[in-house]
Every structure is written in C-alpha cells, then in structure tokens.
C-alpha cells in the first residue's frame, strides 16, 4: 500500500500545478506523482553517468590507455556505412 506524504506547497506553485495538470488532462495528484518520478529517474541517471565517468577516469589513471576521439568517430561512421575497418588502437598517455 502506498505511503502518505504531505507536501506544503506555496499557493502560487499549487496554482501552477493545478493549471498544468488540467492542461495535461490529469489530476494534480497524478501530475505531481509523474513529476516526482521523472525527477527521481533523472537524478538516478545523472548519478550513474557520473559514477561511470569517475570509473573511467580511474581506469585511465591506472592503465594510461586512451582512444583518439576522431579515430573512434571515423571507425563508427565507417561501420555505419558498411565498410570493413580495423578497430582503433589505444595509445598510452
């Protein structure tokens, strides 16, 4: 069963939410649930992105191997065009 949470909204925000919800054909409750869900998912995706970036930075620091971005983009473009190409090779920093 869902838990009840109380939000104290400023009158101006409550009015804006009601208007936006009506325009979207939803109740203010449903509109707020969707907004909270979307913001939570966005925060989680952002956190996963940052975690992946930090891990990549650690790997570069540990192994010192990197790929040239232009070579990677050319490789991907060639693959999309159906060409047979060799993978880019990493270089040591």
BAZAMI-651927 format. One line per field, with one value per atom (N, C-alpha, C, O, CB): residue number from 1; residue in one letter; atom name; x, y, z. Coordinates in Angstrom, 3 decimals, padded with zeros to 6 digits, always signed. Each point is the difference from the previous one (the first is absolute). Last residue first. Glycine has a CB too. Example, Ala and Ser with C-alpha at 12.3 -4.5 7.8 and 13.67 -1.06 7.14 Angstrom:
2
i <- c(2/2/2/2/2/1/1/1/1/1) .
aa <- c(S/S/S/S/S/A/A/A/A/A) .
at <- c(N/CA/C/O/CB/N/CA/C/O/CB) .
u <- c(+012.850/+000.820/-000.770/+000.509/+000.675/-000.894/-000.890/+000.900/+001.036/-002.928) .
v <- c(-002.250/+001.190/+001.090/+001.108/-001.736/-005.092/+001.190/+001.200/-000.019/-001.154) .
w <- c(+007.080/+000.060/+000.730/+000.169/-002.314/+002.075/+000.000/+000.000/+000.665/+000.581) .
***
This chain:
93
i <- c(93/93/93/93/93/92/92/92/92/92/91/91/91/91/91/90/90/90/90/90/89/89/89/89/89/88/88/88/88/88/87/87/87/87/87/86/86/86/86/86/85/85/85/85/85/84/84/84/84/84/83/83/83/83/83/82/82/82/82/82/81/81/81/81/81/80/80/80/80/80/79/79/79/79/79/78/78/78/78/78/77/77/77/77/77/76/76/76/76/76/75/75/75/75/75/74/74/74/74/74/73/73/73/73/73/72/72/72/72/72/71/71/71/71/71/70/70/70/70/70/69/69/69/69/69/68/68/68/68/68/67/67/67/67/67/66/66/66/66/66/65/65/65/65/65/64/64/64/64/64/63/63/63/63/63/62/62/62/62/62/61/61/61/61/61/60/60/60/60/60/59/59/59/59/59/58/58/58/58/58/57/57/57/57/57/56/56/56/56/56/55/55/55/55/55/54/54/54/54/54/53/53/53/53/53/52/52/52/52/52/51/51/51/51/51/50/50/50/50/50/49/49/49/49/49/48/48/48/48/48/47/47/47/47/47/46/46/46/46/46/45/45/45/45/45/44/44/44/44/44/43/43/43/43/43/42/42/42/42/42/41/41/41/41/41/40/40/40/40/40/39/39/39/39/39/38/38/38/38/38/37/37/37/37/37/36/36/36/36/36/35/35/35/35/35/34/34/34/34/34/33/33/33/33/33/32/32/32/32/32/31/31/31/31/31/30/30/30/30/30/29/29/29/29/29/28/28/28/28/28/27/27/27/27/27/26/26/26/26/26/25/25/25/25/25/24/24/24/24/24/23/23/23/23/23/22/22/22/22/22/21/21/21/21/21/20/20/20/20/20/19/19/19/19/19/18/18/18/18/18/17/17/17/17/17/16/16/16/16/16/15/15/15/15/15/14/14/14/14/14/13/13/13/13/13/12/12/12/12/12/11/11/11/11/11/10/10/10/10/10/9/9/9/9/9/8/8/8/8/8/7/7/7/7/7/6/6/6/6/6/5/5/5/5/5/4/4/4/4/4/3/3/3/3/3/2/2/2/2/2/1/1/1/1/1) .
aa <- c(X/X/X/X/X/X/X/X/X/X/X/X/X/X/X/X/X/X/X/X/X/X/X/X/X/X/X/X/X/X/X/X/X/X/X/X/X/X/X/X/X/X/X/X/X/X/X/X/X/X/X/X/X/X/X/X/X/X/X/X/X/X/X/X/X/X/X/X/X/X/X/X/X/X/X/X/X/X/X/X/X/X/X/X/X/X/X/X/X/X/X/X/X/X/X/X/X/X/X/X/X/X/X/X/X/X/X/X/X/X/X/X/X/X/X/X/X/X/X/X/X/X/X/X/X/X/X/X/X/X/X/X/X/X/X/X/X/X/X/X/X/X/X/X/X/X/X/X/X/X/X/X/X/X/X/X/X/X/X/X/X/X/X/X/X/X/X/X/X/X/X/X/X/X/X/X/X/X/X/X/X/X/X/X/X/X/X/X/X/X/X/X/X/X/X/X/X/X/X/X/X/X/X/X/X/X/X/X/X/X/X/X/X/X/X/X/X/X/X/X/X/X/X/X/X/X/X/X/X/X/X/X/X/X/X/X/X/X/X/X/X/X/X/X/X/X/X/X/X/X/X/X/X/X/X/X/X/X/X/X/X/X/X/X/X/X/X/X/X/X/X/X/X/X/X/X/X/X/X/X/X/X/X/X/X/X/X/X/X/X/X/X/X/X/X/X/X/X/X/X/X/X/X/X/X/X/X/X/X/X/X/X/X/X/X/X/X/X/X/X/X/X/X/X/X/X/X/X/X/X/X/X/X/X/X/X/X/X/X/X/X/X/X/X/X/X/X/X/X/X/X/X/X/X/X/X/X/X/X/X/X/X/X/X/X/X/X/X/X/X/X/X/X/X/X/X/X/X/X/X/X/X/X/X/X/X/X/X/X/X/X/X/X/X/X/X/X/X/X/X/X/X/X/X/X/X/X/X/X/X/X/X/X/X/X/X/X/X/X/X/X/X/X/X/X/X/X/X/X/X/X/X/X/X/X/X/X/X/X/X/X/X/X/X/X/X/X/X/X/X/X/X/X/X/X/X/X/X/X/X/X/X/X/X/X) .
at <- c(N/CA/C/O/CB/N/CA/C/O/CB/N/CA/C/O/CB/N/CA/C/O/CB/N/CA/C/O/CB/N/CA/C/O/CB/N/CA/C/O/CB/N/CA/C/O/CB/N/CA/C/O/CB/N/CA/C/O/CB/N/CA/C/O/CB/N/CA/C/O/CB/N/CA/C/O/CB/N/CA/C/O/CB/N/CA/C/O/CB/N/CA/C/O/CB/N/CA/C/O/CB/N/CA/C/O/CB/N/CA/C/O/CB/N/CA/C/O/CB/N/CA/C/O/CB/N/CA/C/O/CB/N/CA/C/O/CB/N/CA/C/O/CB/N/CA/C/O/CB/N/CA/C/O/CB/N/CA/C/O/CB/N/CA/C/O/CB/N/CA/C/O/CB/N/CA/C/O/CB/N/CA/C/O/CB/N/CA/C/O/CB/N/CA/C/O/CB/N/CA/C/O/CB/N/CA/C/O/CB/N/CA/C/O/CB/N/CA/C/O/CB/N/CA/C/O/CB/N/CA/C/O/CB/N/CA/C/O/CB/N/CA/C/O/CB/N/CA/C/O/CB/N/CA/C/O/CB/N/CA/C/O/CB/N/CA/C/O/CB/N/CA/C/O/CB/N/CA/C/O/CB/N/CA/C/O/CB/N/CA/C/O/CB/N/CA/C/O/CB/N/CA/C/O/CB/N/CA/C/O/CB/N/CA/C/O/CB/N/CA/C/O/CB/N/CA/C/O/CB/N/CA/C/O/CB/N/CA/C/O/CB/N/CA/C/O/CB/N/CA/C/O/CB/N/CA/C/O/CB/N/CA/C/O/CB/N/CA/C/O/CB/N/CA/C/O/CB/N/CA/C/O/CB/N/CA/C/O/CB/N/CA/C/O/CB/N/CA/C/O/CB/N/CA/C/O/CB/N/CA/C/O/CB/N/CA/C/O/CB/N/CA/C/O/CB/N/CA/C/O/CB/N/CA/C/O/CB/N/CA/C/O/CB/N/CA/C/O/CB/N/CA/C/O/CB/N/CA/C/O/CB/N/CA/C/O/CB/N/CA/C/O/CB/N/CA/C/O/CB/N/CA/C/O/CB/N/CA/C/O/CB/N/CA/C/O/CB/N/CA/C/O/CB/N/CA/C/O/CB/N/CA/C/O/CB/N/CA/C/O/CB/N/CA/C/O/CB/N/CA/C/O/CB/N/CA/C/O/CB/N/CA/C/O/CB/N/CA/C/O/CB/N/CA/C/O/CB) .
u <- c(+049.112/+000.151/+001.421/+000.303/-002.638/+000.720/+000.419/+000.140/+000.570/+000.633/-004.646/+001.363/+000.262/-000.907/+000.868/-003.508/+000.242/+001.463/+000.891/-002.740/-000.913/+000.849/+000.223/+000.185/+000.950/-005.339/+001.067/+000.818/-000.508/-000.904/-000.936/-000.322/+001.127/+001.165/-002.543/+000.460/+000.624/-000.415/-000.219/+002.179/-005.081/+001.110/+000.554/-000.686/-000.322/-002.787/+000.838/+001.200/+000.823/-001.561/-004.347/+001.389/+000.690/-000.331/+000.405/-004.689/+000.184/+001.410/+000.218/-002.550/+000.319/-000.018/+000.247/+000.019/+000.781/-000.584/-001.364/-000.160/-001.087/+000.869/+004.514/-000.851/-001.430/-000.643/+002.104/+001.545/+000.308/-000.853/-000.488/+002.826/-002.636/-000.590/+000.224/-000.912/+001.276/+001.748/-001.450/-000.686/-000.882/+000.984/+004.499/-000.249/-001.505/-000.496/+002.693/-000.769/+000.192/-000.293/-000.604/+002.336/-001.797/-001.129/+000.096/-001.006/+000.850/+003.768/-001.187/-001.210/-000.763/+001.694/+003.078/+000.126/-001.230/-000.476/+002.971/-002.218/-000.204/+000.094/-000.767/+001.701/+000.023/-001.419/-000.267/-000.971/+000.702/+004.267/-000.165/-001.459/-000.489/+002.941/-000.886/-000.278/-000.128/-000.514/-000.647/+004.024/-001.122/-000.160/+000.918/-000.539/+002.428/-000.380/-001.229/-000.992/+001.956/+001.461/+000.566/-000.347/+000.666/+001.145/-002.823/+000.597/+000.637/+000.884/-002.561/-000.338/+000.653/+000.758/+001.149/-002.930/-000.816/+001.115/+000.778/+001.224/-002.519/-002.600/+001.025/+001.215/+001.137/-002.904/-001.936/+000.605/+001.095/+001.049/-003.209/-000.399/+000.880/+000.712/+001.184/-002.697/-001.731/+001.175/+000.995/+001.210/-002.623/-002.716/+000.828/+001.261/+001.081/-003.125/-001.163/+000.636/+000.923/+001.107/-003.101/-000.623/+001.042/+000.742/+001.216/-002.566/-002.344/+001.094/+001.139/+001.168/-002.813/-002.308/+000.708/+001.188/+001.064/-003.210/-000.688/+000.733/+000.806/+001.149/-002.925/-001.106/+001.163/+000.831/+001.228/-002.507/-002.732/+000.914/+001.274/+001.108/-003.063/-001.570/+000.632/+001.030/+001.070/-003.159/-000.531/+000.935/+000.738/+001.208/-002.691/-001.950/+001.139/+001.053/+001.195/-002.698/-002.547/+000.794/+001.227/+001.079/-003.153/-000.964/+000.660/+000.870/+001.125/-003.040/-000.729/+001.079/+000.761/+001.224/-002.547/-002.495/+001.048/+001.195/+001.147/-002.889/-002.125/+000.705/+001.138/+001.073/-003.184/-000.637/+000.766/+000.789/+001.173/-002.893/-001.247/+001.166/+000.872/+001.225/-002.534/-002.770/+000.922/+001.263/+001.102/-003.054/-001.536/+000.589/+001.051/+001.101/-003.247/-000.413/+000.950/+000.710/+001.203/-002.635/-001.985/+001.126/+001.058/+001.195/-002.741/-002.502/+000.814/+001.223/+001.088/-003.144/-001.034/+000.656/+000.905/+001.133/-003.089/-000.713/+001.129/+000.730/+001.227/-002.438/-002.689/+001.025/+001.237/+001.130/-002.927/-002.041/+000.662/+001.141/+001.064/-003.220/-000.482/+000.701/+000.790/+001.188/-002.977/-001.116/+001.248/+000.826/+001.229/-002.360/-001.928/-000.249/+001.309/+001.073/-002.951/+001.029/+000.305/-000.461/-000.293/+002.267/-001.583/-001.100/+000.203/-000.434/+000.038/+003.098/+000.459/-001.099/+000.208/+002.084/-003.132/+000.387/+000.427/-000.270/+000.976/-001.563/-001.250/+000.293/-000.678/-000.394/+004.727/-000.654/-001.285/-000.286/+001.272/+001.328/+000.747/-000.650/-000.069/+002.172/-003.932/-000.189/+000.684/-000.592/+000.439/+000.795/-001.391/-000.268/-000.672/-000.013/+004.866/-000.126/-001.415/-000.190/+001.965/-000.915/+000.674/-000.128/-000.217/+001.823/-003.240/-000.834/+000.605/-000.718/-000.068/+003.275/-001.185/-000.918/-000.553/+000.710/+003.531/+000.410/-001.190/-000.173/+002.494/-003.021/+000.277/+000.392/-000.429/+001.153/-001.440/-001.231/+000.252/-000.716/-000.321/+004.528/-000.399/-001.232/-000.136/+002.547/-001.588/+000.351/-000.388/-001.057/+000.771/+001.285/-000.527/+000.494/+001.183/-001.232/-000.828/+000.842/-000.682/-001.186/+002.153/-001.145/-000.606/+001.029/+001.124/-002.712/+000.632/+000.970/-000.706/-000.779/+002.723/-003.011/-000.494/+001.107/+000.658/-003.023/+002.674/+000.121/-000.509/+000.100/+001.883/-003.515/+000.807/-000.005/-000.996/+000.495/-000.009/-000.849/+000.891/+000.983/-002.838) .
v <- c(+007.148/+001.401/+000.330/+001.150/-001.117/-003.968/+000.232/+001.493/+000.706/-002.935/-000.157/+000.502/+000.268/+000.292/+000.728/-004.356/+000.941/+000.435/-000.737/-000.320/-000.349/-000.577/+001.036/+001.181/-002.704/+000.469/+000.907/-000.685/-000.845/+002.886/-005.132/+000.763/+000.962/-000.286/-001.622/+000.390/-000.485/+000.892/+001.202/-002.132/+000.023/+000.813/-000.632/-000.755/+002.842/-002.520/-000.848/+000.840/+000.400/-002.552/+004.072/-000.234/-000.926/-000.033/+002.285/-000.214/-001.374/-000.339/-001.033/+001.089/+004.035/+000.000/-001.394/-000.180/+002.545/-001.617/+000.350/+000.005/-000.258/+001.619/-002.022/-001.152/+000.257/-000.873/+000.286/+004.158/-001.017/-001.248/-000.581/+001.464/+002.507/+000.445/-001.033/-000.306/+002.690/-003.097/-000.206/+000.391/-000.718/+001.145/+000.419/-001.443/-000.283/-000.838/+000.488/+004.788/-000.478/-001.495/-000.467/+002.256/+000.144/+000.487/-000.481/-000.398/+002.414/-003.006/-000.752/+000.429/-000.847/+000.622/+002.597/-001.357/-000.840/-000.770/+000.933/+004.142/+000.085/-001.378/-000.315/+002.642/-001.933/+000.154/+000.050/-000.594/+001.796/-003.855/+001.290/+000.113/-000.869/+000.925/-003.088/-000.035/+001.426/+000.870/-003.114/-000.122/+000.815/-000.193/-000.457/+002.159/-003.577/-000.241/+000.822/+000.020/-002.334/+001.694/+001.011/-000.181/+000.575/-000.384/-002.607/-000.647/+000.978/-000.381/-001.402/+003.283/-001.266/-000.558/-000.421/-000.029/+004.429/+000.251/-001.286/+000.028/+001.858/-002.200/+000.706/+000.250/-000.165/+001.256/-002.961/-000.958/+000.655/-000.600/-000.658/+003.984/-000.885/-000.998/-000.281/+000.532/+002.512/+000.794/-000.841/+000.102/+001.975/-003.988/+000.119/+000.788/-000.344/+000.227/-000.168/-001.304/+000.052/-000.535/-000.626/+004.916/-000.126/-001.321/-000.055/+001.497/-000.721/+000.912/-000.102/+000.000/+001.552/-003.952/-000.592/+000.871/-000.520/-000.543/+002.739/-001.168/-000.657/-000.386/+000.025/+003.882/+000.502/-001.167/+000.036/+002.040/-003.183/+000.610/+000.475/-000.251/+000.948/-002.297/-001.105/+000.521/-000.586/-000.786/+004.574/-000.629/-001.155/-000.145/+000.800/+001.432/+000.907/-000.612/+000.075/+001.914/-004.262/-000.109/+000.890/-000.389/-000.137/+000.838/-001.310/-000.179/-000.491/-000.455/+004.831/+000.037/-001.322/-000.013/+001.651/-001.417/+000.872/+000.046/-000.096/+001.465/-003.647/-000.749/+000.823/-000.539/-000.707/+003.407/-001.049/-000.821/-000.301/+000.209/+003.341/+000.631/-001.020/+000.115/+001.991/-003.589/+000.452/+000.610/-000.272/+000.680/-001.673/-001.183/+000.417/-000.549/-000.732/+004.673/-000.556/-001.225/-000.171/+001.025/+001.041/+000.936/-000.525/+000.076/+001.842/-004.314/-000.133/+000.905/-000.398/-000.183/+000.952/-001.309/-000.194/-000.465/-000.470/+004.804/+000.085/-001.336/-000.029/+001.811/-001.635/+000.853/+000.076/-000.097/+001.431/-003.535/-000.806/+000.791/-000.552/-000.692/+003.598/-001.103/-000.821/-000.254/+000.174/+003.508/+000.527/-001.097/+000.013/+002.199/-003.847/+000.615/+000.599/-000.430/-001.206/+001.295/-000.828/+000.709/+001.196/-002.221/+002.537/-000.941/-000.949/-001.152/+001.314/+003.711/-001.343/-001.044/-001.168/+001.824/+003.837/+000.054/-001.378/-000.354/+002.745/-001.912/+000.099/-000.007/-000.682/+001.974/-001.149/-001.301/+000.003/-000.951/+000.573/+004.436/-000.906/-001.381/-000.623/+001.884/+001.898/+000.434/-000.945/-000.396/+002.757/-003.062/-000.273/+000.362/-000.741/+001.156/+000.693/-001.454/-000.356/-000.825/+000.453/+004.846/-000.358/-001.492/-000.406/+002.298/-000.292/+000.480/-000.378/-000.421/+002.320/-002.801/-000.863/+000.378/-000.870/+000.587/+003.028/-001.258/-000.945/-000.668/+000.959/+003.797/+000.253/-001.293/-000.229/+002.571/-002.425/+000.152/+000.183/-000.560/+001.546/-003.771/+001.397/+000.120/-000.747/+001.526/-005.384/+000.736/+001.466/+000.316/-002.398/-002.669/+001.347/+000.849/+000.326/-000.571/-005.264/+001.058/+001.329/+000.170/-001.696/-003.936/+001.316/+000.988/+000.069/-000.603/-005.067/+001.050/+001.331/+000.179/-001.630/-004.264/+001.366/+000.971/-000.155/-000.587/-004.454/+000.810/+001.409/+000.481/-001.855/-003.421/+001.217/+000.749/+000.015/+000.146/-005.519/+001.181/+001.241/+000.059/-001.300) .
w <- c(-022.521/+000.345/+000.366/+000.320/+000.444/-004.203/+001.392/+000.220/-000.832/+000.938/-003.677/+000.140/+001.474/+000.780/-003.108/-000.867/+001.083/+000.013/-000.421/+001.757/-005.802/+001.048/+001.084/-000.294/-001.369/-002.103/+000.444/+001.098/+000.736/-001.317/-003.078/+001.216/+000.317/-000.280/+001.164/-005.944/+001.224/+001.164/-000.154/-001.152/-003.146/+000.510/+001.262/+000.689/-001.673/-003.361/+000.848/+000.446/-000.824/-000.383/-000.164/-000.396/+000.987/+001.185/-002.276/+001.058/-000.438/-000.440/-000.634/-000.030/+002.703/-001.465/-000.577/-001.218/+001.260/+004.622/-000.403/-001.518/-000.518/+002.598/-000.270/+000.288/-000.450/-000.583/+002.529/-002.227/-001.002/+000.203/-000.969/+000.816/+003.374/-001.262/-001.091/-000.769/+001.437/+003.458/+000.109/-001.303/-000.473/+002.955/-002.230/+000.044/+000.032/-000.753/+001.952/-000.817/-001.373/-000.088/-000.966/+000.569/+004.672/-000.793/-001.447/-000.588/+002.077/+001.350/+000.414/-000.826/-000.465/+002.800/-002.936/-000.538/+000.338/-000.834/+001.042/+001.621/-001.447/-000.650/-000.910/+000.930/+004.627/-000.295/-001.499/-000.469/+002.627/+000.317/-000.643/-000.451/-000.723/-000.033/+004.992/-001.433/-000.501/+000.705/-000.514/+004.230/-000.474/-001.508/-000.681/+002.532/+003.016/-001.385/-000.366/+000.728/-000.598/+004.276/-000.880/-001.464/-000.861/+002.472/+002.863/-001.164/-000.985/-000.768/+001.043/+003.939/+000.302/-001.200/+000.135/+001.538/-002.062/+000.919/+000.276/+000.127/+000.919/-003.586/-000.773/+000.885/-000.441/-001.010/+003.538/-000.922/-000.832/-000.232/+000.148/+002.964/+000.770/-000.905/+000.186/+001.790/-003.905/+000.367/+000.792/-000.202/+000.226/-001.081/-001.199/+000.306/-000.479/-000.967/+004.837/-000.208/-001.221/+000.041/+001.002/-000.193/+001.024/-000.129/+000.185/+001.344/-004.340/-000.360/+001.002/-000.388/-000.691/+001.955/-001.133/-000.411/-000.336/-000.442/+004.141/+000.495/-001.116/+000.210/+001.523/-002.900/+000.744/+000.520/-000.074/+000.729/-002.776/-000.961/+000.693/-000.475/-000.940/+004.069/-000.712/-001.002/-000.157/+000.440/+001.940/+000.939/-000.667/+000.184/+001.736/-004.323/+000.124/+000.915/-000.289/-000.089/-000.046/-001.230/+000.062/-000.446/-000.838/+004.866/-000.002/-001.244/+000.098/+001.220/-000.976/+000.990/+000.032/+000.129/+001.231/-004.092/-000.525/+000.949/-000.437/-000.743/+002.596/-001.042/-000.596/-000.273/-000.235/+003.604/+000.672/-001.011/+000.219/+001.603/-003.423/+000.612/+000.718/-000.002/+000.256/-002.155/-001.048/+000.597/-000.478/-001.032/+004.469/-000.631/-001.027/-000.021/+000.378/+001.602/+000.970/-000.572/+000.194/+001.686/-004.463/+000.092/+000.965/-000.287/-000.226/+000.108/-001.212/+000.053/-000.416/-000.879/+004.802/+000.048/-001.217/+000.127/+001.159/-001.139/+000.927/+000.106/+000.092/+001.186/-003.913/-000.598/+000.897/-000.480/-000.672/+002.748/-001.024/-000.642/-000.281/-000.153/+003.542/+000.658/-001.020/+000.194/+001.578/-003.299/+000.564/+000.676/-000.075/+000.406/-004.239/+001.300/+000.484/-000.424/+000.973/-005.824/+001.169/+001.259/-000.007/-001.173/-003.611/+000.176/+001.162/-000.034/-002.377/+000.785/-000.359/+000.153/-000.329/+001.029/+000.553/-001.405/-000.499/-001.148/+001.442/+004.276/-000.761/-001.502/-000.768/+002.662/+000.999/+000.069/-000.822/-000.728/+003.008/-001.748/-000.873/-000.047/-001.060/+001.582/+002.469/-001.385/-000.973/-001.004/+001.785/+003.815/-000.355/-001.459/-000.717/+003.098/-000.605/-000.154/-000.432/-000.893/+002.643/-000.684/-001.246/-000.279/-001.142/+001.477/+003.775/-001.101/-001.349/-000.907/+002.345/+002.408/-000.016/-001.157/-000.672/+003.167/-001.629/-000.611/-000.109/-001.019/+001.938/+001.291/-001.412/-000.722/-001.131/+001.709/+004.151/-000.769/-001.488/-000.830/+002.839/+000.902/-000.057/-000.912/-000.969/+001.367/+002.111/-001.197/+000.143/+000.548/-001.916/+004.262/+000.203/-001.160/-000.092/+002.643/-001.865/-000.520/+000.258/-000.283/-001.483/+003.659/-000.096/-000.518/+000.498/+001.385/-002.227/+000.253/-000.178/-000.937/+000.171/+001.290/-000.137/+000.380/+001.028/-000.532/-002.651/+001.206/-000.297/-001.128/+001.929/-003.276/-000.057/+001.327/+000.722/-003.153/+001.971/+000.000/+000.000/+000.739/+000.488) .
***
